[in-house]
């Protein structure tokens, strides 16, 4: 899998494909008839993505326990420092100011990096 050049020298770029991880934390999808995958299945999904060259994962705190499952799988596969994780902040009100958004980001996201994804590196 090729990667983009969206990286500092000596760092991993983003793979051209990104694995969305909502299905790891919720019984997601209109055609989903089996519910949320168990941890072993989630681990196999993440392992297959890594083996296929995918190093970019999309997640959010609103994806149930998907961030925790992703973090545990990446830790078990010893891949926490080889991936790029994209997340979203919790919803904010339409009248929020940029100061409020920055405060939310600073309070919500750093805890995600360490407790959910089992990594301390931020990029």
Residue, then its C-alpha position, 0 to 999 in steps of 0.5 A: x500500500x502506498x502512503x501519502x507524503x503527509x508526514x514529517x521526515x522520518x515519520x509514517x505517512x497516511x496509507x491511501x485507505x483508512x479503516x473506519x472503526x465504528x463497527x468495532x464499537x457499535x452494532x453498526x450498519x443497515x445490513x448488519x445482522x450479527x451485531x457488534x463483533x467480539x474482541x477476537x474478530x475486531x483484532x482480526x480486522x485490525x490485523x488484516x488492515x495492518x497486514x494489507x498496508x493500512x496504517x490509518x484508522x478513523x474513530x470517534x468517542x461516539x463510536x461506543x467502545x470502538x476507541x478502546x477496542x482499537x487501542x487494545x488491538x493496536x497494543x496487542x499487535x504492537x502497532x501503536x507507534x506505526x499508525x495514524x489515528x483520526x478522531x472527531x471531537x464530541x458535538x458542539x453547539x451551533x453558537x459555540x465560539x472558537x475558544x469553546x471549541x479549543x477548550x473542548x478539544x484540549x479537555x476531551x482529546x488528550x485523554x483519548x490518546x492515552x487511555x483509549x488508544x494506549x499511546x502517548x504520541x500525538x501528531 
